[in-house]
């Protein structure tokens, strides 16, 4: 292949995503691997040897995919788990030693900015402002921005809890009312502060709410009764607060073993889906949103778009 290609890797606490596009932004390859990098990380805040092995293997495999293309410009980022892990730097060195891929550990602001840039296609021309929240494995970002091509951020917050670390810390592999109550209180204080500082109540009549991550996409698949989880089909769907309430109430009463059998959740995510659902609902309750748009587009899309823009604009 002689054409230029652009690649992005987003390493999260639970999964790692790869996107490769051509110079026009056409998708050539998209992969996602559940590394479960944050599994067992709490409470010592260290990656386990098993998690490191999974992460290194993932980057080794991604490098083999990338090497099939010529003239590839790549940006690889890591988010919450690598920000928090005491042995995060050691892990990053191991990844580079095996794959020659340098990983950039980004802060919560940059993570939110890239997710926003990647997901804005669902909001263009529909409102003056957009609120995006991204529920990850080790953190959750909420961002208010002007709905313009530049997506100027007005206010953002990075909550140090995601589906993976909250599931372990609050013992939510199975329904646990005491753990769910504690997690709600922990998340609520961040959301309440976000609403006040961003002055969301002053502009909420002209805000479109977006949510990116697999949680809203899986909820959209359940609500629309797809035969199975289909993230591409769920991308861009609008779901109401009432629909989400009904679905999440069921999830939070379902044992992990049953969640594992769900065509929308499966074994790999069944251990963390209750915690993720509690966080997700606490946020949309606090934001008082009537509905939201589920977005598959995320940081990898934002990274690729910026790489292409940089080359195009010289």
MILUMZA-16468 format. One record per residue (C-alpha): residue number from 1; residue in one letter; chain; x, y, z. Coordinates in Angstrom, 2 decimals, decimal comma, always signed. Each point is the difference from the previous one (the first is absolute). Example, Ala and Ser with C-alpha at 12.3 -4.5 7.8 and 13.67 -1.06 7.14 Angstrom:
REM MILUMZA-16468
node num = 1&residu = A&chaine = A&east = +12,30&north = -4,50&up = +7,80
node num = 2&residu = S&chaine = A&east = +1,37&north = +3,44&up = -0,66
END
This chain:
REM MILUMZA-16468
node num = 1&residu = X&chaine = A&east = +0,00&north = +0,00&up = +0,00
node num = 2&residu = X&chaine = A&east = +1,43&north = +3,42&up = -0,97
node num = 3&residu = X&chaine = A&east = -2,57&north = +2,34&up = +1,50
node num = 4&residu = X&chaine = A&east = +0,48&north = +1,69&up = +3,36
node num = 5&residu = X&chaine = A&east = -1,82&north = -1,52&up = +2,95
node num = 6&residu = X&chaine = A&east = -0,84&north = +1,33&up = +3,42
node num = 7&residu = X&chaine = A&east = -0,27&north = -2,14&up = +3,11
node num = 8&residu = X&chaine = A&east = -1,15&north = +0,56&up = +3,57
node num = 9&residu = X&chaine = A&east = +0,21&north = -2,22&up = +3,06
node num = 10&residu = X&chaine = A&east = -1,94&north = +0,73&up = +3,18
node num = 11&residu = X&chaine = A&east = +1,03&north = -2,12&up = +2,98
node num = 12&residu = X&chaine = A&east = -2,61&north = +0,08&up = +2,73
node num = 13&residu = X&chaine = A&east = -0,43&north = -1,83&up = +3,28
node num = 14&residu = X&chaine = A&east = -2,11&north = -2,77&up = -1,49
node num = 15&residu = X&chaine = A&east = +0,62&north = +0,00&up = -3,74
node num = 16&residu = X&chaine = A&east = +2,38&north = +1,23&up = -2,68
node num = 17&residu = X&chaine = A&east = -1,19&north = +1,38&up = -3,35
node num = 18&residu = X&chaine = A&east = +1,75&north = +0,34&up = -3,33
node num = 19&residu = X&chaine = A&east = -1,26&north = +2,05&up = -2,95
node num = 20&residu = X&chaine = A&east = +1,73&north = +0,33&up = -3,38
node num = 21&residu = X&chaine = A&east = -1,35&north = +2,33&up = -2,70
node num = 22&residu = X&chaine = A&east = +1,14&north = +1,22&up = -3,40
node num = 23&residu = X&chaine = A&east = +0,74&north = +3,65&up = -0,82
node num = 24&residu = X&chaine = A&east = -3,70&north = +0,70&up = -0,57
node num = 25&residu = X&chaine = A&east = -1,01&north = -1,42&up = +3,37
node num = 26&residu = X&chaine = A&east = -1,40&north = -3,22&up = -1,44
node num = 27&residu = X&chaine = A&east = +0,28&north = -2,82&up = +2,52
node num = 28&residu = X&chaine = A&east = +2,45&north = -2,69&up = -1,05
node num = 29&residu = X&chaine = A&east = +0,18&north = -1,93&up = +3,25
node num = 30&residu = X&chaine = A&east = -1,61&north = +0,13&up = +3,42
node num = 31&residu = X&chaine = A&east = +0,90&north = -2,37&up = +2,82
node num = 32&residu = X&chaine = A&east = -0,84&north = -0,19&up = +3,69
node num = 33&residu = X&chaine = A&east = +1,63&north = -2,33&up = +2,52
node num = 34&residu = X&chaine = A&east = -1,06&north = -0,51&up = +3,60
node num = 35&residu = X&chaine = A&east = +3,34&north = +0,26&up = +1,78
node num = 36&residu = X&chaine = A&east = -1,63&north = +0,39&up = +3,44
node num = 37&residu = X&chaine = A&east = +3,09&north = +1,99&up = +0,91
node num = 38&residu = X&chaine = A&east = -1,59&north = +1,28&up = +3,20
node num = 39&residu = X&chaine = A&east = -1,13&north = -3,44&up = +1,22
node num = 40&residu = X&chaine = A&east = +1,40&north = -0,60&up = +3,49
node num = 41&residu = X&chaine = A&east = +1,52&north = +3,48&up = +0,11
node num = 42&residu = X&chaine = A&east = -2,05&north = +1,16&up = +2,97
node num = 43&residu = X&chaine = A&east = +0,96&north = +0,55&up = +2,86
node num = 44&residu = X&chaine = A&east = +3,81&north = -0,04&up = -0,45
node num = 45&residu = X&chaine = A&east = -0,24&north = +2,05&up = -3,20
node num = 46&residu = X&chaine = A&east = +2,38&north = -2,25&up = -1,90
node num = 47&residu = X&chaine = A&east = -0,48&north = -1,93&up = -3,21
node num = 48&residu = X&chaine = A&east = +0,14&north = -3,74&up = +0,58
node num = 49&residu = X&chaine = A&east = +2,49&north = -2,11&up = -1,99
node num = 50&residu = X&chaine = A&east = -2,93&north = -1,61&up = -1,83
node num = 51&residu = X&chaine = A&east = -1,45&north = +3,38&up = -0,98
node num = 52&residu = X&chaine = A&east = +3,38&north = +1,21&up = -1,23
node num = 53&residu = X&chaine = A&east = +0,38&north = -3,13&up = -2,11
node num = 54&residu = X&chaine = A&east = -3,42&north = +0,56&up = -1,59
node num = 55&residu = X&chaine = A&east = +0,79&north = +3,64&up = -0,71
node num = 56&residu = X&chaine = A&east = +3,41&north = -0,70&up = -1,54
node num = 57&residu = X&chaine = A&east = -1,48&north = -2,79&up = -2,14
node num = 58&residu = X&chaine = A&east = -2,72&north = +2,36&up = -1,24
node num = 59&residu = X&chaine = A&east = +2,52&north = +2,60&up = -1,18
node num = 60&residu = X&chaine = A&east = +2,16&north = -2,70&up = -1,61
node num = 61&residu = X&chaine = A&east = -3,05&north = -1,17&up = -1,97
node num = 62&residu = X&chaine = A&east = -1,02&north = +3,55&up = -0,90
node num = 63&residu = X&chaine = A&east = +3,52&north = +0,67&up = -1,29
node num = 64&residu = X&chaine = A&east = -0,28&north = -2,99&up = -2,36
node num = 65&residu = X&chaine = A&east = -3,24&north = +1,47&up = -1,35
node num = 66&residu = X&chaine = A&east = +1,49&north = +3,49&up = -0,40
node num = 67&residu = X&chaine = A&east = +3,03&north = -1,41&up = -1,83
node num = 68&residu = X&chaine = A&east = -2,28&north = -1,21&up = -2,80
node num = 69&residu = X&chaine = A&east = -0,41&north = +3,65&up = -1,02
node num = 70&residu = X&chaine = A&east = +2,64&north = +2,41&up = -1,32
node num = 71&residu = X&chaine = A&east = +0,63&north = +3,61&up = +1,01
node num = 72&residu = X&chaine = A&east = -1,97&north = -0,31&up = +3,23
node num = 73&residu = X&chaine = A&east = -0,16&north = +2,96&up = +2,36
node num = 74&residu = X&chaine = A&east = -0,93&north = -1,20&up = +3,46
node num = 75&residu = X&chaine = A&east = -0,95&north = +1,47&up = +3,34
node num = 76&residu = X&chaine = A&east = -0,49&north = -2,38&up = +2,92
node num = 77&residu = X&chaine = A&east = -1,44&north = +1,24&up = +3,29
node num = 78&residu = X&chaine = A&east = -0,64&north = -1,53&up = +3,40
node num = 79&residu = X&chaine = A&east = -2,54&north = +1,32&up = +2,48
node num = 80&residu = X&chaine = A&east = -1,14&north = -0,55&up = +3,59
node num = 81&residu = X&chaine = A&east = +1,68&north = -3,27&up = +0,94
node num = 82&residu = X&chaine = A&east = +3,43&north = +1,11&up = -1,19
node num = 83&residu = X&chaine = A&east = -0,48&north = +3,35&up = +1,73
node num = 84&residu = X&chaine = A&east = -0,69&north = -1,78&up = +3,28
node num = 85&residu = X&chaine = A&east = +2,11&north = -3,16&up = -0,01
node num = 86&residu = X&chaine = A&east = +3,22&north = +0,15&up = +1,98
node num = 87&residu = X&chaine = A&east = +1,65&north = -2,26&up = -2,57
node num = 88&residu = X&chaine = A&east = -1,54&north = +1,74&up = -2,99
node num = 89&residu = X&chaine = A&east = +3,36&north = +1,27&up = -1,30
node num = 90&residu = X&chaine = A&east = +1,46&north = -3,49&up = +0,22
node num = 91&residu = X&chaine = A&east = -2,91&north = -1,35&up = -2,04
node num = 92&residu = X&chaine = A&east = +0,41&north = +2,69&up = -2,67
node num = 93&residu = X&chaine = A&east = +3,71&north = -0,86&up = -0,31
node num = 94&residu = X&chaine = A&east = -0,88&north = -3,68&up = -0,45
node num = 95&residu = X&chaine = A&east = -2,52&north = +0,85&up = -2,71
node num = 96&residu = X&chaine = A&east = +2,59&north = +2,05&up = -1,89
node num = 97&residu = X&chaine = A&east = +2,58&north = -2,77&up = +0,36
node num = 98&residu = X&chaine = A&east = -2,34&north = -2,53&up = -1,60
node num = 99&residu = X&chaine = A&east = -1,80&north = +2,12&up = -2,58
node num = 100&residu = X&chaine = A&east = +2,04&north = +3,20&up = -0,51
node num = 101&residu = X&chaine = A&east = -3,25&north = +1,92&up = +0,56
node num = 102&residu = X&chaine = A&east = +0,47&north = +3,04&up = +2,27
node num = 103&residu = X&chaine = A&east = -2,95&north = +0,62&up = +2,30
node num = 104&residu = X&chaine = A&east = -0,95&north = +3,51&up = +1,13
node num = 105&residu = X&chaine = A&east = -1,74&north = +0,13&up = +3,38
node num = 106&residu = X&chaine = A&east = -2,59&north = +2,78&up = -0,30
node num = 107&residu = X&chaine = A&east = -1,78&north = +1,87&up = +2,78
node num = 108&residu = X&chaine = A&east = -3,77&north = +0,14&up = +0,49
node num = 109&residu = X&chaine = A&east = -0,34&north = +3,24&up = -1,97
node num = 110&residu = X&chaine = A&east = +1,73&north = -1,36&up = -3,10
node num = 111&residu = X&chaine = A&east = -1,97&north = -3,24&up = +0,25
node num = 112&residu = X&chaine = A&east = -3,25&north = +1,98&up = +0,12
node num = 113&residu = X&chaine = A&east = +1,08&north = +2,25&up = -2,90
node num = 114&residu = X&chaine = A&east = +0,81&north = -2,92&up = -2,28
node num = 115&residu = X&chaine = A&east = -3,22&north = -1,83&up = +0,84
node num = 116&residu = X&chaine = A&east = -1,94&north = +3,18&up = -0,71
node num = 117&residu = X&chaine = A&east = +1,70&north = +0,56&up = -3,35
node num = 118&residu = X&chaine = A&east = -0,65&north = -3,59&up = -0,99
node num = 119&residu = X&chaine = A&east = -3,69&north = -0,07&up = +0,91
node num = 120&residu = X&chaine = A&east = -1,17&north = +3,43&up = -1,18
node num = 121&residu = X&chaine = A&east = -1,32&north = -1,26&up = -3,33
node num = 122&residu = X&chaine = A&east = -3,19&north = -0,99&up = +1,84
node num = 123&residu = X&chaine = A&east = -0,52&north = +3,54&up = +1,29
node num = 124&residu = X&chaine = A&east = +0,89&north = +2,31&up = -2,86
node num = 125&residu = X&chaine = A&east = -2,69&north = +2,60&up = -0,67
node num = 126&residu = X&chaine = A&east = -2,38&north = -1,37&up = +2,64
node num = 127&residu = X&chaine = A&east = +0,71&north = +2,27&up = +2,97
node num = 128&residu = X&chaine = A&east = +2,14&north = +2,87&up = +1,18
node num = 129&residu = X&chaine = A&east = +1,72&north = -2,11&up = +2,67
node num = 130&residu = X&chaine = A&east = +0,85&north = -3,63&up = +0,55
node num = 131&residu = X&chaine = A&east = +0,61&north = -2,01&up = +3,16
node num = 132&residu = X&chaine = A&east = +1,97&north = -3,19&up = -0,50
node num = 133&residu = X&chaine = A&east = +0,74&north = -2,62&up = +2,57
node num = 134&residu = X&chaine = A&east = +2,33&north = -2,90&up = -0,47
node num = 135&residu = X&chaine = A&east = -0,20&north = -2,91&up = +2,42
node num = 136&residu = X&chaine = A&east = +3,26&north = -1,91&up = -0,03
node num = 137&residu = X&chaine = A&east = +1,43&north = -2,80&up = +2,05
node num = 138&residu = X&chaine = A&east = +1,98&north = +2,19&up = +2,40
node num = 139&residu = X&chaine = A&east = -1,43&north = +3,49&up = -0,37
node num = 140&residu = X&chaine = A&east = -2,98&north = +1,90&up = -1,38
node num = 141&residu = X&chaine = A&east = +0,22&north = +3,38&up = -1,72
node num = 142&residu = X&chaine = A&east = -2,87&north = +2,50&up = -0,28
node num = 143&residu = X&chaine = A&east = +0,49&north = +2,93&up = -2,36
node num = 144&residu = X&chaine = A&east = -2,01&north = +3,06&up = -0,97
node num = 145&residu = X&chaine = A&east = +1,02&north = +1,66&up = -3,26
node num = 146&residu = X&chaine = A&east = -1,22&north = +2,35&up = -2,66
node num = 147&residu = X&chaine = A&east = -1,41&north = -2,01&up = -2,89
node num = 148&residu = X&chaine = A&east = +2,34&north = +1,38&up = -2,65
node num = 149&residu = X&chaine = A&east = +2,61&north = -1,66&up = -2,24
node num = 150&residu = X&chaine = A&east = +2,68&north = +1,03&up = +2,50
node num = 151&residu = X&chaine = A&east = -2,11&north = -1,32&up = +2,91
node num = 152&residu = X&chaine = A&east = +1,22&north = +2,57&up = +2,49
node num = 153&residu = X&chaine = A&east = -0,11&north = -1,58&up = +3,45
node num = 154&residu = X&chaine = A&east = -1,76&north = +2,09&up = +2,64
node num = 155&residu = X&chaine = A&east = +0,43&north = -2,38&up = +2,92
node num = 156&residu = X&chaine = A&east = +1,07&north = -3,59&up = +0,53
node num = 157&residu = X&chaine = A&east = +0,48&north = -2,34&up = +2,94
node num = 158&residu = X&chaine = A&east = +1,76&north = -3,35&up = +0,25
node num = 159&residu = X&chaine = A&east = -1,60&north = -2,27&up = +2,59
node num = 160&residu = X&chaine = A&east = +2,53&north = -2,58&up = +1,30
node num = 161&residu = X&chaine = A&east = -2,50&north = -2,85&up = -0,23
node num = 162&residu = X&chaine = A&east = -0,96&north = -2,22&up = -2,91
node num = 163&residu = X&chaine = A&east = -1,68&north = -3,36&up = -0,47
node num = 164&residu = X&chaine = A&east = +3,09&north = -2,11&up = +0,75
node num = 165&residu = X&chaine = A&east = +1,47&north = +1,67&up = +3,10
node num = 166&residu = X&chaine = A&east = -3,43&north = +0,79&up = +1,48
node num = 167&residu = X&chaine = A&east = -1,11&north = -3,60&up = -0,39
node num = 168&residu = X&chaine = A&east = +2,98&north = -1,15&up = +2,06
node num = 169&residu = X&chaine = A&east = -0,01&north = +2,82&up = +2,55
node num = 170&residu = X&chaine = A&east = -3,75&north = -0,11&up = +0,71
node num = 171&residu = X&chaine = A&east = -0,38&north = -3,79&up = -0,39
node num = 172&residu = X&chaine = A&east = -2,54&north = +0,23&up = -2,81
node num = 173&residu = X&chaine = A&east = +0,68&north = -3,13&up = -2,00
node num = 174&residu = X&chaine = A&east = -3,49&north = -1,02&up = +1,20
node num = 175&residu = X&chaine = A&east = -2,90&north = +2,18&up = +1,22
node num = 176&residu = X&chaine = A&east = +1,01&north = +1,61&up = +3,30
node num = 177&residu = X&chaine = A&east = -2,28&north = +2,80&up = +1,19
node num = 178&residu = X&chaine = A&east = +2,47&north = +1,30&up = +2,57
node num = 179&residu = X&chaine = A&east = +2,78&north = +0,17&up = -2,59
node num = 180&residu = X&chaine = A&east = -2,27&north = +1,61&up = -2,59
node num = 181&residu = X&chaine = A&east = -1,09&north = +2,65&up = +2,51
node num = 182&residu = X&chaine = A&east = +3,59&north = +0,87&up = +0,88
node num = 183&residu = X&chaine = A&east = +0,97&north = +0,21&up = -3,67
node num = 184&residu = X&chaine = A&east = -2,97&north = +2,26&up = -0,79
node num = 185&residu = X&chaine = A&east = +1,02&north = +2,40&up = +2,78
node num = 186&residu = X&chaine = A&east = +3,60&north = +0,05&up = -1,24
node num = 187&residu = X&chaine = A&east = -0,96&north = +0,78&up = -3,59
node num = 188&residu = X&chaine = A&east = -2,78&north = +2,45&up = +0,90
node num = 189&residu = X&chaine = A&east = +2,31&north = +2,48&up = +1,67
node num = 190&residu = X&chaine = A&east = +2,04&north = +0,35&up = -3,21
node num = 191&residu = X&chaine = A&east = -3,11&north = +0,35&up = -2,17
node num = 192&residu = X&chaine = A&east = -1,61&north = +2,57&up = +2,31
node num = 193&residu = X&chaine = A&east = +3,19&north = +2,05&up = -0,06
node num = 194&residu = X&chaine = A&east = +0,17&north = -0,23&up = -3,80
node num = 195&residu = X&chaine = A&east = -3,58&north = +1,30&up = -0,36
node num = 196&residu = X&chaine = A&east = +0,73&north = +2,99&up = +2,27
node num = 197&residu = X&chaine = A&east = +3,40&north = +0,97&up = -1,40
node num = 198&residu = X&chaine = A&east = -1,05&north = -0,42&up = -3,65
node num = 199&residu = X&chaine = A&east = -3,25&north = +1,94&up = +0,62
node num = 200&residu = X&chaine = A&east = -1,78&north = -2,72&up = -1,90
node num = 201&residu = X&chaine = A&east = -3,44&north = +1,05&up = +1,28
node num = 202&residu = X&chaine = A&east = +0,35&north = +3,34&up = -1,81
node num = 203&residu = X&chaine = A&east = +0,41&north = -1,62&up = -3,43
node num = 204&residu = X&chaine = A&east = -1,54&north = -3,47&up = +0,24
node num = 205&residu = X&chaine = A&east = -2,80&north = +0,89&up = -2,43
node num = 206&residu = X&chaine = A&east = +2,62&north = +0,23&up = -2,75
node num = 207&residu = X&chaine = A&east = +2,16&north = -3,03&up = +0,89
node num = 208&residu = X&chaine = A&east = +0,31&north = -3,33&up = -1,79
node num = 209&residu = X&chaine = A&east = +1,16&north = -2,84&up = +2,27
node num = 210&residu = X&chaine = A&east = +2,39&north = -2,60&up = -1,37
node num = 211&residu = X&chaine = A&east = +1,42&north = -3,12&up = +1,64
node num = 212&residu = X&chaine = A&east = +2,90&north = -2,00&up = -1,40
node num = 213&residu = X&chaine = A&east = +1,22&north = -3,43&up = +1,17
node num = 214&residu = X&chaine = A&east = -1,52&north = -3,42&up = -0,29
node num = 215&residu = X&chaine = A&east = -2,51&north = +0,58&up = +2,84
node num = 216&residu = X&chaine = A&east = -2,41&north = +2,31&up = -1,90
node num = 217&residu = X&chaine = A&east = +0,44&north = -2,07&up = -3,17
node num = 218&residu = X&chaine = A&east = -0,88&north = -3,21&up = +1,86
node num = 219&residu = X&chaine = A&east = -2,97&north = +1,70&up = +1,67
node num = 220&residu = X&chaine = A&east = -1,19&north = +1,23&up = -3,41
node num = 221&residu = X&chaine = A&east = +0,23&north = -3,56&up = -1,36
node num = 222&residu = X&chaine = A&east = -2,04&north = -1,32&up = +2,94
node num = 223&residu = X&chaine = A&east = -2,61&north = +2,74&up = -0,21
node num = 224&residu = X&chaine = A&east = -0,44&north = -0,50&up = -3,75
node num = 225&residu = X&chaine = A&east = -0,01&north = -3,78&up = +0,45
node num = 226&residu = X&chaine = A&east = +2,72&north = -0,79&up = -2,50
node num = 227&residu = X&chaine = A&east = +0,61&north = -3,75&up = -0,34
node num = 228&residu = X&chaine = A&east = +3,46&north = +0,65&up = +1,46
node num = 229&residu = X&chaine = A&east = +2,36&north = +2,83&up = +0,86
node num = 230&residu = X&chaine = A&east = +0,85&north = +1,83&up = -3,22
node num = 231&residu = X&chaine = A&east = +2,04&north = +3,12&up = +0,76
node num = 232&residu = X&chaine = A&east = -0,10&north = +1,33&up = -3,58
node num = 233&residu = X&chaine = A&east = -3,80&north = -0,31&up = -0,12
node num = 234&residu = X&chaine = A&east = -0,31&north = +1,67&up = +3,43
node num = 235&residu = X&chaine = A&east = +2,27&north = +2,91&up = -0,93
node num = 236&residu = X&chaine = A&east = -1,98&north = +3,25&up = -0,12
node num = 237&residu = X&chaine = A&east = -3,20&north = -1,36&up = +1,54
node num = 238&residu = X&chaine = A&east = -1,93&north = +2,26&up = +2,37
node num = 239&residu = X&chaine = A&east = -1,24&north = -1,60&up = +3,22
node num = 240&residu = X&chaine = A&east = -2,20&north = +1,62&up = +2,65
node num = 241&residu = X&chaine = A&east = +0,54&north = +0,25&up = +3,72
node num = 242&residu = X&chaine = A&east = -3,08&north = -2,15&up = +0,66
node num = 243&residu = X&chaine = A&east = +1,27&north = -2,73&up = -2,33
node num = 244&residu = X&chaine = A&east = +3,41&north = -0,02&up = +1,67
node num = 245&residu = X&chaine = A&east = -1,53&north = -0,04&up = +3,49
node num = 246&residu = X&chaine = A&east = -2,04&north = -3,08&up = -0,81
node num = 247&residu = X&chaine = A&east = +2,97&north = -1,86&up = -1,45
node num = 248&residu = X&chaine = A&east = +2,49&north = +0,95&up = +2,73
node num = 249&residu = X&chaine = A&east = -2,43&north = -0,91&up = +2,77
node num = 250&residu = X&chaine = A&east = -0,13&north = -3,51&up = -1,45
node num = 251&residu = X&chaine = A&east = +3,78&north = -0,21&up = -0,36
node num = 252&residu = X&chaine = A&east = +0,59&north = +1,04&up = +3,62
node num = 253&residu = X&chaine = A&east = -2,16&north = -2,89&up = +1,20
node num = 254&residu = X&chaine = A&east = +1,61&north = -2,66&up = -2,17
node num = 255&residu = X&chaine = A&east = +2,77&north = -2,34&up = +1,24
node num = 256&residu = X&chaine = A&east = +3,28&north = +0,02&up = -1,90
node num = 257&residu = X&chaine = A&east = -0,55&north = -3,56&up = -1,22
node num = 258&residu = X&chaine = A&east = -3,19&north = +1,09&up = -1,78
node num = 259&residu = X&chaine = A&east = +1,59&north = +3,15&up = -1,42
node num = 260&residu = X&chaine = A&east = +2,70&north = -2,23&up = -1,49
node num = 261&residu = X&chaine = A&east = -2,66&north = -1,77&up = -2,05
node num = 262&residu = X&chaine = A&east = -1,46&north = +3,22&up = -1,41
node num = 263&residu = X&chaine = A&east = +0,65&north = +0,51&up = -3,74
node num = 264&residu = X&chaine = A&east = +0,53&north = +3,69&up = +0,80
node num = 265&residu = X&chaine = A&east = +2,51&north = -0,39&up = +2,85
node num = 266&residu = X&chaine = A&east = +1,78&north = -3,36&up = -0,01
node num = 267&residu = X&chaine = A&east = +2,49&north = -1,62&up = +2,34
node num = 268&residu = X&chaine = A&east = +2,84&north = +2,49&up = -0,42
node num = 269&residu = X&chaine = A&east = -2,07&north = +3,04&up = +1,03
node num = 270&residu = X&chaine = A&east = -2,37&north = -1,70&up = +2,42
node num = 271&residu = X&chaine = A&east = +2,40&north = +0,59&up = +2,92
node num = 272&residu = X&chaine = A&east = -0,02&north = +3,78&up = -0,45
node num = 273&residu = X&chaine = A&east = -3,39&north = +0,82&up = -1,54
node num = 274&residu = X&chaine = A&east = -1,89&north = +0,67&up = +3,23
node num = 275&residu = X&chaine = A&east = +2,59&north = +2,55&up = +1,14
node num = 276&residu = X&chaine = A&east = +0,03&north = +1,58&up = -3,46
node num = 277&residu = X&chaine = A&east = -3,80&north = +0,24&up = -0,02
node num = 278&residu = X&chaine = A&east = -0,07&north = +1,64&up = +3,44
node num = 279&residu = X&chaine = A&east = +2,55&north = +2,61&up = -1,09
node num = 280&residu = X&chaine = A&east = -1,79&north = +0,58&up = -3,27
node num = 281&residu = X&chaine = A&east = -3,40&north = +0,54&up = +1,63
node num = 282&residu = X&chaine = A&east = +1,37&north = +2,19&up = +2,79
node num = 283&residu = X&chaine = A&east = +1,46&north = +2,31&up = -2,62
node num = 284&residu = X&chaine = A&east = -3,08&north = +0,31&up = -2,17
node num = 285&residu = X&chaine = A&east = -2,17&north = +0,48&up = +3,11
node num = 286&residu = X&chaine = A&east = +2,30&north = +2,78&up = +1,20
node num = 287&residu = X&chaine = A&east = +0,05&north = +1,67&up = -3,40
node num = 288&residu = X&chaine = A&east = -3,81&north = -0,27&up = -0,15
node num = 289&residu = X&chaine = A&east = +0,14&north = -0,86&up = -3,67
node num = 290&residu = X&chaine = A&east = -3,21&north = -1,07&up = -1,77
node num = 291&residu = X&chaine = A&east = +1,82&north = -2,13&up = -2,58
node num = 292&residu = X&chaine = A&east = +3,45&north = -0,64&up = -1,39
node num = 293&residu = X&chaine = A&east = +1,69&north = -1,14&up = -3,19
node num = 294&residu = X&chaine = A&east = +2,16&north = -3,13&up = +0,20
node num = 295&residu = X&chaine = A&east = +3,29&north = +0,43&up = -1,84
node num = 296&residu = X&chaine = A&east = +2,46&north = -2,59&up = -1,23
node num = 297&residu = X&chaine = A&east = +2,34&north = +2,78&up = -1,08
node num = 298&residu = X&chaine = A&east = +2,63&north = +0,76&up = +2,62
node num = 299&residu = X&chaine = A&east = +3,62&north = +0,98&up = +0,59
node num = 300&residu = X&chaine = A&east = +1,44&north = -2,12&up = -2,83
node num = 301&residu = X&chaine = A&east = -2,25&north = +1,82&up = -2,46
node num = 302&residu = X&chaine = A&east = +1,12&north = +3,34&up = +1,44
node num = 303&residu = X&chaine = A&east = +3,68&north = -0,93&up = -0,27
node num = 304&residu = X&chaine = A&east = -0,27&north = -1,13&up = -3,61
node num = 305&residu = X&chaine = A&east = -1,93&north = +3,15&up = -0,94
node num = 306&residu = X&chaine = A&east = +2,73&north = +2,19&up = +1,50
node num = 307&residu = X&chaine = A&east = +2,81&north = -1,92&up = -1,71
node num = 308&residu = X&chaine = A&east = -1,73&north = +0,46&up = -3,36
node num = 309&residu = X&chaine = A&east = -0,68&north = +3,69&up = +0,68
node num = 310&residu = X&chaine = A&east = +3,63&north = +0,58&up = +0,92
node num = 311&residu = X&chaine = A&east = +1,20&north = -1,46&up = -3,30
node num = 312&residu = X&chaine = A&east = -2,70&north = +1,73&up = -2,03
node num = 313&residu = X&chaine = A&east = +0,73&north = +3,41&up = +1,52
node num = 314&residu = X&chaine = A&east = +3,73&north = -0,42&up = -0,21
END
